[in-house]
């Protein structure tokens, strides 16, 4: 169980740092005239922790309730979508003239993290050997 989570962390930590600094560089050099309601660091903390928590819970479900792992993956995805809407509430309720930059700065990393989480989750779902799930 720890091995699976550490594999995710070995990919997720460097990816988070690289994506954060790339986005921060792009926003500060090319879009410094725009006002953002959400900070880049808060966006990446949100994505990092939601992926970690959902994957750890998915590994636990996989270990103890192997047949329900797919349903758990779907449930965690729906919960993450709800949390995303809640996280974006300040943008939705703001008086900003253009909300698109904030939404894009959130959803571009969202889909990158979703893709990464899906790869690791599908690998977990495809582990047919029950000894791999220990």
Secondary structure, DSSP 8 states (H G I E B T S, - for coil): -HHHHHHHHHHHHHHHHHHHHHHHHHHHHHSTTS--SS-HHHHHHHHHHHHHHHHHHHHHHHHH-GGGHHHHHHHHHHHHHHHHHHHTHHHHTS--S--HHHHHHHHHHHHHHHHHHHHHHHHHHT---GGGG-
